[in-house]
Amino acid sequence: MKTTLTALALIATLGTTAVYADSHAEKTSDSGDAEKSRVISETSIAIYSQNPYIQSIMEKTTHIQAKRLKEIMARGDKVILLDVRPRAEFKTTPGIKGTAMNIPRNFLEVEAYEQLEDKGASIIIVSSKGIRGGLAANTLQAMGYTNVRNLLGGVEGWFKK
């Protein structure tokens, strides 16, 4: 019974991921940067697949692949890298080089108004695995920020080869 449930959960997860990738590719406003094939950790897939609220947020959020972000940064395009990991994690766990701004997810609504004055700035949200980043991107969009993308896979995806 347990093996059958595990197999069914895996099938559901893979199906949900495929549906997400297909539907997201059509809905994004920045198709050049949008993630078309989700490659994230097992933990993130499990959280995503089991939580309808997170699914709905991730489907309406614009995402960017690590590879695409690296290209943008190499070109020298102006982007704000906003790390939403907790302050202790930001200080002790390596993130993306050049990320100076850290507003933890749980302080975003309060601190964004103070630290992110330009609501049209290009903002890339960075989290550990991309889930908190998707939620943070959605929050900023609801607050009126117009050019926000979530780094899918987060820091974990950034360091994958």
C-alpha positions in Angstrom: 0.0 0.0 0.0 2.8 2.4 1.0 4.7 1.7 -2.3 1.6 2.3 -4.3 0.9 5.6 -2.6 4.6 6.7 -3.1 4.3 5.8 -6.8 1.1 7.7 -7.2 2.6 10.7 -5.4 5.6 10.6 -7.8 3.3 10.4 -10.8 1.2 13.3 -9.5 4.3 15.3 -8.9 5.7 14.8 -12.3 2.3 15.5 -13.9 1.9 18.7 -11.9 5.4 19.8 -12.8 4.7 19.2 -16.5 1.4 21.1 -16.3 3.1 23.9 -14.5 5.9 24.2 -17.1 3.4 24.2 -20.0 1.0 26.6 -18.5 3.7 29.0 -17.2 5.5 29.2 -20.5 2.3 30.6 -22.0 1.3 33.0 -19.2 4.7 34.7 -18.5 5.2 38.3 -19.5 8.9 37.9 -20.0 9.2 34.7 -22.1 12.9 35.2 -22.8 13.6 34.8 -19.1 10.9 32.4 -18.1 11.7 29.0 -16.8 10.3 26.5 -19.3 11.5 23.3 -17.6 11.5 23.3 -13.8 14.6 21.8 -12.4 14.5 22.2 -8.6 15.2 20.1 -5.5 13.0 17.2 -4.5 12.0 19.1 -1.4 10.7 22.0 -3.5 8.9 19.7 -5.8 7.1 18.1 -2.9 6.1 21.5 -1.4 4.9 22.7 -4.7 3.0 19.6 -5.6 1.2 19.3 -2.3 0.2 22.9 -1.7 -2.4 24.4 -4.0 -1.8 27.9 -2.7 1.9 27.7 -3.6 1.0 26.2 -7.0 -1.3 29.2 -7.7 1.4 31.7 -6.7 4.1 30.0 -8.8 1.9 29.8 -11.8 1.3 33.6 -11.9 4.9 34.6 -11.0 7.5 35.4 -13.7 10.6 33.3 -13.2 14.2 33.3 -14.5 16.6 30.5 -15.0 20.0 30.7 -13.3 21.7 30.4 -16.8 19.7 33.4 -18.1 20.5 35.4 -15.0 24.2 34.7 -15.4 24.0 36.0 -19.0 22.2 39.2 -17.9 24.8 39.8 -15.2 27.7 39.1 -17.5 26.3 41.7 -19.9 26.3 44.2 -17.1 22.6 44.8 -17.1 21.3 46.7 -14.1 19.4 44.3 -11.8 18.7 44.3 -8.1 19.4 40.9 -6.5 17.1 40.7 -3.5 17.9 37.8 -1.2 14.8 36.9 0.9 16.5 34.2 3.0 16.6 34.8 6.8 19.4 37.1 7.9 21.4 34.4 9.6 21.3 32.2 6.5 22.2 35.1 4.3 25.3 35.8 6.4 26.5 32.2 6.8 25.5 30.4 3.7 27.0 31.4 0.3 24.6 33.1 -2.1 25.0 34.9 -5.4 28.1 37.0 -5.5 27.2 40.7 -5.7 23.9 40.3 -3.7 24.0 43.2 -1.3 20.3 43.5 -0.4 18.8 41.1 2.1 15.2 41.5 3.2 13.9 38.3 4.8 10.6 37.1 3.5 8.9 37.7 6.8 9.9 41.4 6.7 9.3 42.1 3.0 6.1 44.1 3.3 7.6 46.5 5.8 11.2 46.9 4.5 10.6 46.9 0.8 9.1 50.4 0.9 12.2 51.7 2.6 14.8 49.8 0.5 13.2 49.5 -2.9 12.1 52.9 -3.8 11.9 52.4 -7.6 8.9 50.2 -8.3 10.0 49.8 -12.0 13.5 48.5 -11.2 14.5 45.1 -12.4 14.4 42.9 -9.3 15.5 39.3 -9.1 14.3 37.5 -6.0 16.7 34.9 -4.6 15.8 32.3 -2.0 17.2 28.9 -1.0 15.2 26.8 -3.4 12.9 29.2 -5.2 9.7 28.6 -3.2 10.0 31.6 -0.8 11.3 33.6 -3.8 8.1 32.9 -5.7 6.0 34.0 -2.7 8.1 37.1 -2.3 7.9 38.0 -6.0 4.1 37.7 -5.8 4.1 40.0 -2.7 6.2 42.6 -4.4 3.9 42.6 -7.5 0.9 43.0 -5.2 2.7 46.0 -3.7 3.0 47.6 -7.1 6.5 46.5 -8.2 6.3 45.9 -12.0 9.6 44.1 -13.0 10.0 41.3 -10.5 11.3 37.8 -11.3 12.0 34.8 -9.1 15.2 32.8 -9.5 13.8 29.2 -9.9 15.8 26.8 -7.9 17.2 29.7 -5.8 20.7 29.6 -4.5 20.6 25.8 -4.9 19.9 26.2 -8.6 22.5 28.9 -9.1 25.3 26.6 -8.0 24.2 23.6 -10.0 26.4 22.9 -13.0 
